[in-house]
């Protein structure tokens, strides 16, 4: 009996590399009271969400990237006169 590999015709040739549109959020942080919230990475299962970490207790959770963009936009607009 000889061993042969069978390839099916509907198999993808190569995986396409997708550009992460939320990579610019990684590393950004804001202060909420005495805690600092930092974006640590994009969510592996859903590219529209980011993982954030609170430095006060080390709690990590995911939230929508559009919400983090809204938070960063609001904090940048607050300026002293």
N, C-alpha and C positions, 0 to 999 in steps of 0.2 A: 504494500500500500504506500503510495507516494503522497507526501504532504503538499498541498497547494493552497494558496491564499486566494480567496474570491473577493473581488471588490464590486460593490453595488453601484449602479450608475447615479443614484440620487445623493451620494455622499458629497459634502462640501469639500472643495479642493483645499482651501486655506481659511483659517479664521481671520476675519478682517479686524484690524486694530481700530478701536473706536477712541476718538479724542474725548477726554473727560472735560466737560464744559464747566465743572465745578472745582477743578483743581486749584483755581486762584483763591478759593476760600480757605484752603488748608493752611494752618498756621496763624490765621487771624483770630483775634480774641477781643472780648469786651468785658467790662466790669459790671457786675450786678450786685450792688451792695458791697459786701466784703469779699465776695467770691469773684473769680475770674473764669469766664467761660471761653474755652479754646476749641476751635475746629481742628480735629486731629486727622481725619481722613474722610474719603467718600465711602458711602455704604457699598459693600461688595454685591449685595443682592439687588439693589435699586440705585442706579446712578443719579437719580433725582433727589436723593437724600444724603445728608452728611452726618458723620459721627462727631459729637461734641463731648467735652470732658470738663467737669467742674473741679477746679483745683482745691477747693475747700475740703471735699470728702472723697474725691477721686471717682465720683459717679459718672458713668458714660452712658449716653443714649443717642438715638438718631432723631433727626428732625428734618423737615423739608429744606432744601437748599434755598428756595425762594424766600423762605421766612428769615433765614440767616442774612441774605442779601438785604432784606428790608431792615433788619436790626442794624447792620453796618451802615446803611444809608442814613438812618436816623441819627446815629451817633456822630457821623461825620458832619452833619448839618448844624449841630449845636456848637456855636462859637461864642466866645466872650466878646462883648462890645468894646 
